[in-house]
């Protein structure tokens, strides 16, 4: 059950006209009052042919008009409106049941607390099977205003109890970190103009897509403007950027003026202060390409950056927020056959990026740097590297979902689970060409038999599942290739299995393939060459010390200093 409190209004008669009217699409039928603050003597235009909307409006507004006549400053924001809707699969609720539900909601909101005879005047109108509208005028009978601060949270908690008591669909408890839902007007406008998304959703996608591309707030604003977004900024006397709002081209009001949405209203984590904190934590010390070598690509660096620990809550929240940015960056640079699933993963994971836990943004520097490197670099057609990165993203999203679940972040955990499904589909699709290529060049039978023994020795608890996995022949080729580069298959298997648990892996051989291709992509270090290098370094250090002459030991130096002090 969803109770959506609307912004305060000023026209009681106008809202009644909508509630008792035919509706925008003729969807209203049999509008009538199911309950109110005092049913006796209250006019109901839906049941009394002699009652009018004006009569009902005057009846509800009476305390407001009385207060306005006694005080100099009139009350103009007095109309409280809260539609309450059941889920489509919920059972039919009678008028009496809807009446009981409405009374519990106005009590929770503070409109009309139970047992308070001086509460606000209110009614609940039903004009459809699945929902009611509660209308109240927010001046009490004693002339005071009700205390409505945090009424949305209290009403949400009441709805969760109502769902349990009436056997309705159980929704998850909110935590005030969700993005604002589009209004009915915004959805109807998008439908009328042929837009696939209402403006707030459309803008949210583009604002999030801009973040991996920029390193400071001014670049962020410039990037949005370059992308065709209408941007309105607020600056202080010194010229410092204080806030921003964005508008969709063509989204204008009745006067033809551009409609702007502040970033914080689009989503709580898109306010300017929060975006600046994230960008400052990822500011590069050098050009993104300067720290790469010929063996490490942005995709490989991103995969390495995902191996993080979520033990500390503030660090965990920072890494999860940055993980969403990395998923978005990967979607932007992905091949066409993977892009749709990765974009869907990025969109749903946005809900998992924020919670009430304050993020220590600097802890996620490596992930944000990886995201920036990906969008700023031509990644090329490295299919195996993309497969390894997406497989790592799958596991990172699984870990993020488990962390949220442990913290009782129900909405975030659900969003992470949805993202995992999209990422898993993309991972399967990305790995398919690699599996086909590997299976087409199997090693000799004696090599395969040796590798079977290595699997049984390195990961005994999962050996049977790995050997029966359809991807096992491809894993054999991966291990043989790694051995040809000087790696030990037994050691690679142990390391890959330790990087993530295999109990929940659908196909453990596929998981090992992406891990081993990533960690074993470079030639193994030559031990003799490393030993020779160490001997050379030690010898050089010895020669330098000899050229400087004998140096006193720390103990001798300390003793000499003590003798000098005694003489003084």
C-alpha positions in Angstrom: 0.0 0.0 0.0 1.4 3.4 -1.0 0.3 6.7 0.6 1.8 9.6 -1.4 1.5 12.9 0.4 1.3 15.7 -2.1 2.7 19.2 -1.8 0.4 21.6 0.2 -2.3 23.3 -1.9 -4.5 26.3 -1.5 -7.7 25.4 -3.4 -10.0 23.1 -1.5 -12.8 23.5 -4.0 -10.5 22.8 -6.9 -9.3 19.5 -5.5 -12.8 18.4 -4.7 -13.7 19.1 -8.3 -11.0 16.6 -9.4 -12.0 14.0 -6.8 -15.7 14.1 -7.8 -15.1 14.6 -11.5 -14.7 12.1 -14.3 -10.9 12.0 -14.1 -8.3 12.8 -16.7 -9.1 9.6 -18.7 -12.7 9.0 -17.5 -11.4 6.6 -14.9 -13.5 7.9 -11.9 -16.8 6.2 -11.0 -19.2 6.5 -8.1 -17.2 9.1 -6.1 -18.3 9.3 -2.5 -17.0 9.8 1.0 -16.2 6.6 2.9 -15.3 8.4 6.1 -14.6 11.8 7.5 -13.8 13.8 10.6 -17.6 14.0 11.5 -20.0 12.2 9.2 -23.1 13.6 10.8 -24.3 16.7 8.9 -21.4 16.7 6.4 -22.5 17.2 2.8 -21.5 14.5 0.3 -22.2 15.4 -3.3 -21.7 11.8 -4.2 -24.6 10.6 -2.1 -26.8 13.7 -1.7 -28.1 15.3 -4.8 -28.8 18.5 -3.0 -25.2 18.8 -1.7 -22.7 20.7 -3.8 -18.9 20.8 -3.9 -19.0 24.4 -2.7 -21.0 23.4 0.3 -18.4 20.7 1.1 -15.5 23.1 0.5 -17.0 25.7 2.9 -17.6 23.0 5.5 -13.9 21.8 5.3 -12.5 25.4 5.2 -14.4 26.8 8.1 -11.5 26.6 10.7 -9.2 28.1 8.0 -11.5 31.0 7.3 -12.0 31.6 11.0 -8.3 31.8 11.7 -7.7 34.0 8.7 -10.3 36.5 9.9 -8.6 36.7 13.3 -5.0 36.9 12.3 -3.3 39.3 10.0 -1.3 36.8 7.9 -3.7 34.4 6.1 -3.1 30.7 5.8 -2.8 29.8 2.1 -1.1 26.4 2.1 -3.9 24.6 4.0 -4.9 21.8 1.6 -3.4 18.4 2.6 -3.8 15.7 -0.1 -2.8 12.1 0.3 -3.9 9.4 -2.2 -3.7 5.9 -0.7 -3.4 3.0 -3.2 -3.5 -0.8 -2.8 -1.3 -3.0 -4.9 -2.9 -4.5 -8.1 -2.8 -8.0 -6.7 -4.4 -7.0 -3.4 -7.9 -8.2 -2.5 -10.9 -5.9 -2.9 -11.4 -3.7 0.1 -14.8 -2.6 1.3 -15.8 1.0 2.1 -15.7 0.2 5.8 -12.1 -1.2 5.4 -11.0 1.9 3.5 -12.5 4.0 6.2 -10.6 2.3 8.9 -7.4 2.6 6.8 -8.0 6.3 6.3 -8.5 6.9 10.0 -5.1 5.2 10.8 -3.3 7.3 8.2 -4.7 10.7 9.4 -3.8 9.6 13.0 -0.2 8.7 12.0 0.2 11.9 10.0 -0.9 14.1 12.8 -4.0 15.5 10.9 -6.5 14.0 13.4 -4.9 12.0 16.2 -7.2 9.4 17.8 -9.1 10.9 20.7 -8.4 14.5 19.7 -11.7 16.2 19.2 -9.9 19.4 18.1 -8.0 17.9 15.1 -8.2 19.0 11.5 -11.2 18.5 9.3 -10.8 15.8 6.7 -12.6 13.4 4.4 -11.6 10.2 2.4 -13.1 10.0 -1.1 -13.3 6.8 -3.0 -13.8 6.9 -6.8 -12.1 3.6 -7.8 -11.8 0.1 -6.5 -8.1 0.2 -5.6 -7.6 3.6 -3.9 -8.9 6.5 -1.9 -8.0 10.2 -1.6 -7.7 11.8 1.8 -8.3 15.6 1.8 -7.7 17.7 4.9 -7.5 21.4 5.8 -4.6 22.0 8.0 -6.0 24.3 10.6 -7.3 22.6 13.7 -10.6 23.4 15.4 -8.6 25.4 18.1 -7.0 27.5 15.4 -3.5 26.0 15.7 -1.6 24.3 12.8 -1.0 20.5 13.1 2.6 19.2 13.5 3.2 17.5 10.2 7.0 17.3 10.3 8.2 13.8 9.2 4.5 12.9 8.5 5.6 11.0 5.4 7.8 8.6 7.5 5.0 8.1 10.1 2.4 7.4 7.3 4.8 5.0 5.7 5.2 3.1 8.9 1.4 3.0 9.3 1.0 1.6 5.8 3.5 -1.3 6.7 1.3 -2.1 9.7 -1.9 -1.9 7.6 -0.5 -4.3 5.0 0.2 -6.8 7.8 -3.2 -6.4 9.5 -5.3 -6.6 6.3 -3.3 -9.3 4.6 -2.1 -7.0 1.7 1.1 -7.1 -0.3 4.0 -6.2 2.1 6.2 -3.4 0.8 9.6 -2.5 2.1 10.1 0.2 4.6 11.5 3.5 3.2 14.6 5.3 4.5 14.2 8.7 2.8 17.0 8.0 0.3 14.8 7.1 -2.6 14.4 9.3 -5.7 11.2 11.3 -6.0 8.5 9.5 -8.0 7.2 11.3 -11.1 3.9 13.0 -10.5 0.8 12.1 -12.4 1.1 15.3 -14.3 4.7 14.6 -15.3 3.7 11.1 -16.5 0.7 12.3 -18.5 2.9 15.0 -20.0 5.5 12.5 -21.1 2.8 10.3 -22.6 1.3 13.3 -24.5 4.6 14.4 -25.9 5.7 10.9 -26.9 8.6 10.7 -24.4 9.5 7.3 -23.0 10.4 8.8 -19.6 9.1 11.6 -17.5 11.5 14.5 -17.3 12.9 13.8 -13.8 13.9 10.2 -14.8 15.3 11.3 -18.1 17.4 14.0 -16.3 18.6 11.6 -13.6 20.0 9.2 -16.2 22.0 11.9 -17.9 23.3 13.5 -14.7 24.5 10.1 -13.5 26.1 9.5 -16.9 28.1 12.7 -16.7 29.8 12.0 -13.3 32.5 9.6 -14.6 33.6 12.1 -17.2 34.4 15.0 -15.0 36.7 15.9 -12.1 35.2 19.0 -10.6 31.8 20.8 -10.3 32.6 23.3 -13.1 33.5 20.5 -15.5 30.3 18.8 -14.5 28.1 21.8 -15.4 30.0 22.3 -18.7 29.6 18.6 -19.6 25.8 18.8 -19.0 25.5 21.9 -21.1 27.6 20.4 -23.9 25.2 17.4 -23.8 22.2 19.7 -24.6 20.8 19.8 -21.0 19.4 23.1 -19.9 21.3 24.1 -16.8 20.6 26.9 -14.2 23.3 27.6 -11.7 23.3 29.5 -8.4 26.5 31.3 -7.4 27.7 33.2 -4.4 29.1 36.7 -4.4 32.6 35.3 -5.0 31.4 33.4 -8.0 31.6 30.0 -6.3 29.1 27.5 -7.5 26.5 26.9 -4.8 23.8 24.9 -6.5 22.4 23.8 -9.9 19.1 22.8 -11.5 18.6 21.0 -14.8 15.9 21.1 -17.4 14.9 18.9 -20.3 14.8 20.6 -23.7 11.2 21.2 -24.7 9.9 20.7 -21.1 8.2 24.1 -20.6 5.3 25.4 -18.5 2.1 27.0 -19.8 3.9 30.4 -20.2 6.5 28.7 -22.4 9.2 28.9 -19.7 11.8 26.2 -19.2 11.0 23.9 -16.2 14.1 23.2 -14.0 14.6 20.5 -11.4 17.2 20.9 -8.7 19.7 18.0 -8.5 18.7 17.2 -4.9 15.0 16.9 -5.9 15.9 14.5 -8.8 17.7 12.2 -6.4 19.1 12.8 -2.9 22.7 11.9 -3.9 22.7 14.3 -6.9 22.8 17.5 -4.9 25.8 19.7 -5.7 27.6 19.2 -2.3 27.4 15.4 -2.6 28.5 15.4 -6.3 31.4 17.7 -5.3 32.5 15.4 -2.5 32.6 12.4 -4.9 34.5 14.3 -7.6 37.0 15.8 -5.2 37.8 12.3 -3.9 38.7 11.1 -7.4 40.7 14.1 -8.6 43.6 12.7 -10.6 47.2 13.6 -9.7 48.2 13.1 -13.4 46.6 12.4 -16.7 44.6 9.2 -16.6 46.8 7.5 -19.2 50.1 8.5 -17.5 50.1 5.6 -15.0 49.4 2.8 -17.4 51.9 0.4 -18.8 51.7 -1.7 -21.9 50.4 -4.7 -20.0 47.6 -3.0 -18.0 44.6 -1.6 -19.8 41.8 0.5 -18.1 39.6 -2.7 -18.1 42.2 -4.6 -16.3 42.8 -1.8 -13.8 39.1 -1.6 -13.1 38.9 -5.3 -12.5 41.8 -5.0 -10.0 40.1 -2.1 -8.3 37.0 -4.2 -7.6 38.9 -6.4 -5.1 38.0 -4.4 -2.0 36.9 -5.1 1.5 33.5 -3.8 2.8 34.3 -4.3 6.5 34.1 -0.6 7.5 30.6 0.9 7.0 31.6 4.3 5.7 34.2 2.8 3.3 31.6 0.2 2.2 29.1 2.8 1.4 31.7 4.8 -0.6 32.8 1.7 -2.6 29.1 0.8 -3.4 28.5 4.4 -4.6 31.6 4.3 -6.7 30.6 0.8 -8.0 27.5 2.4 -9.5 29.7 4.9 -11.3 31.9 2.1 -12.6 28.9 0.1 -13.9 27.7 3.3 -15.7 31.2 3.9 -17.2 31.4 0.3 -18.4 27.9 0.5 -20.0 29.0 3.6 -21.9 32.1 1.9 -23.4 30.6 -1.6 -23.8 30.1 -3.3 -27.2 26.7 -2.9 -28.7 25.5 -6.4 -27.8 26.2 -5.8 -24.1 25.2 -2.1 -23.7 21.5 -2.6 -23.1 21.9 -5.0 -20.1 24.7 -2.9 -18.6 22.6 0.3 -18.9 19.7 -1.5 -17.2 22.1 -2.7 -14.4 23.3 0.9 -14.0 19.8 2.3 -13.8 18.5 -0.2 -11.1 21.8 -0.1 -9.1 21.4 3.6 -8.6 19.0 2.8 -5.8 21.7 0.7 -4.1 24.2 3.5 -4.3 22.8 5.5 -1.4 21.7 4.9 2.2 21.6 6.7 5.5 25.2 5.7 6.1 27.6 8.6 5.3 30.2 7.6 2.8 33.9 8.2 3.2 34.3 9.1 -0.4 38.1 9.1 -0.5 38.1 5.4 0.3 36.8 4.7 -3.2 39.5 6.7 -5.0 40.7 3.6 -7.0 37.2 2.7 -8.3 36.4 6.2 -9.4 39.8 6.5 -11.1 39.0 3.3 -12.9 35.6 4.6 -14.1 37.2 7.8 -15.3 39.9 5.9 -17.1 37.4 3.7 -18.9 35.3 6.6 -20.3 38.4 8.6 -21.3 40.2 5.9 -23.2 39.5 4.0 -26.3 39.0 0.5 -24.8 39.3 -1.5 -28.1 37.8 -4.9 -28.9 39.3 -6.8 -25.9 36.5 -9.3 -25.4 38.2 -11.3 -22.7 39.0 -8.2 -20.7 35.4 -7.0 -20.9 34.2 -10.5 -19.8 36.6 -10.4 -16.8 35.5 -6.9 -15.8 31.7 -7.7 -16.1 32.3 -11.0 -14.1 34.0 -8.9 -11.4 31.1 -6.5 -11.5 28.7 -9.3 -10.9 30.5 -10.4 -7.8 30.9 -6.8 -6.5 27.1 -6.3 -6.9 26.5 -9.6 -5.0 28.7 -8.4 -2.2 27.0 -5.0 -2.2 23.6 -6.6 -1.9 24.7 -8.8 1.0 26.1 -5.8 2.8 22.8 -3.9 2.4 20.9 -6.9 3.5 23.0 -7.2 6.6 22.2 -3.5 7.4 18.5 -4.0 6.8 18.6 -1.7 3.7 15.7 -3.5 2.0 15.3 -1.3 -1.0 19.0 -1.2 -1.7 19.4 -4.9 -1.3 16.6 -5.5 -3.8 18.1 -3.0 -6.3 21.5 -4.8 -6.0 19.8 -8.2 -6.7 18.1 -6.8 -9.8 21.4 -5.3 -11.0 23.1 -8.7 -10.6 20.5 -10.3 -12.9 21.3 -7.8 -15.7 25.0 -8.0 -15.1 24.9 -11.8 -15.2 23.1 -11.8 -18.5 25.8 -9.4 -19.9 28.6 -11.5 -18.4 27.2 -14.7 -20.1 27.0 -12.8 -23.4 30.4 -11.3 -23.1 32.1 -14.7 -22.3 30.4 -16.7 -25.1 32.9 -15.8 -27.9 35.8 -16.5 -25.6 34.4 -19.9 -24.6 33.9 -20.9 -28.2 37.4 -19.9 -29.1 38.9 -21.8 -26.2 36.9 -24.9 -26.8 38.0 -24.9 -30.4 41.7 -25.6 -29.5 41.8 -28.2 -26.7 45.2 -29.2 -25.4 46.5 -32.8 -25.6 44.7 -35.5 -23.6 47.7 -36.0 -21.2 47.7 -32.3 -20.4 44.0 -32.5 -19.6 44.5 -35.5 -17.3 47.2 -33.6 -15.4 44.9 -30.5 -15.1 42.1 -32.7 -13.7 44.5 -33.7 -10.9 45.4 -30.0 -10.3 41.7 -29.1 -9.9 41.1 -31.9 -7.4 44.2 -30.9 -5.4 43.7 -27.1 -5.5 39.9 -26.9 -5.0 38.8 -30.3 -3.7 35.4 -29.0 -2.3 34.3 -27.8 -5.7 36.2 -30.2 -8.0 33.2 -32.2 -9.1 31.1 -29.2 -10.0 34.0 -27.7 -12.0 34.7 -30.9 -13.9 31.1 -31.3 -14.8 30.6 -27.7 -15.8 30.0 -27.3 -19.6 32.8 -24.7 -19.6 35.4 -27.1 -18.2 37.0 -27.8 -21.7 37.5 -24.0 -22.1 39.0 -23.8 -18.6 41.5 -26.6 -19.6 42.7 -24.4 -22.5 43.0 -21.4 -20.2 45.1 -23.3 -17.7 47.3 -24.7 -20.5 47.8 -21.3 -21.9 48.8 -19.9 -18.5 51.2 -22.7 -17.9 52.8 -21.9 -21.3 53.5 -18.4 -19.9 55.3 -19.8 -16.9 52.4 -20.0 -14.4 51.6 -22.9 -12.1 48.0 -24.1 -12.8 47.6 -25.5 -9.3 48.6 -22.1 -7.8 46.4 -20.1 -10.2 43.4 -22.3 -9.3 43.9 -21.7 -5.6 44.3 -18.0 -6.0 41.2 -17.7 -8.3 39.1 -19.8 -5.9 40.2 -17.6 -3.0 39.1 -14.4 -4.7 35.4 -15.2 -4.3 33.6 -18.1 -2.8 32.3 -20.7 -5.4 29.4 -22.1 -3.4 26.9 -19.6 -5.0 28.5 -19.7 -8.4 26.1 -21.1 -11.0 29.0 -22.3 -13.2 32.2 -22.3 -11.3 34.4 -23.1 -14.3 33.2 -19.9 -16.0 34.0 -17.9 -12.9 37.5 -19.4 -12.8 38.1 -18.7 -16.5 37.5 -15.0 -16.1 39.6 -14.8 -12.9 42.5 -16.8 -14.3 42.5 -15.0 -17.7 42.8 -11.7 -15.7 45.5 -12.8 -13.2 47.4 -15.0 -15.6 47.4 -12.7 -18.6 51.0 -11.6 -18.1 54.1 -13.9 -18.3 55.1 -15.3 -14.9 58.2 -13.6 -13.5 61.5 -15.3 -14.2 62.8 -16.4 -10.8 66.4 -16.5 -11.9 66.2 -13.0 -13.4 64.6 -11.7 -10.2 67.3 -13.3 -8.0 70.0 -11.8 -10.2 68.4 -8.4 -9.9 68.3 -8.7 -6.2 72.0 -9.7 -6.0 72.8 -6.7 -8.3 70.9 -4.3 -6.1 72.6 -5.6 -2.9 76.0 -5.4 -4.6 75.4 -1.8 -5.8 74.3 -0.8 -2.3 77.4 -2.3 -0.8 79.7 -0.4 -3.2 78.0 2.9 -2.4 78.5 2.3 1.4 82.1 1.4 0.9 82.7 4.5 -1.2 81.4 6.7 1.7 83.8 5.1 4.2 82.9 3.5 7.6 79.9 5.0 9.3 79.4 5.0 13.1 76.7 2.7 14.4 73.6 4.2 16.0 74.7 2.9 19.4 78.2 4.3 19.1 76.8 7.7 18.0 74.4 7.8 21.0 77.3 6.9 23.4 79.5 9.7 22.0 76.7 12.2 22.3 76.2 11.2 26.0 79.9 11.7 26.7 79.8 15.2 25.1 76.8 16.1 27.3 78.7 14.9 30.5 81.7 17.1 29.6 79.5 20.1 29.2 
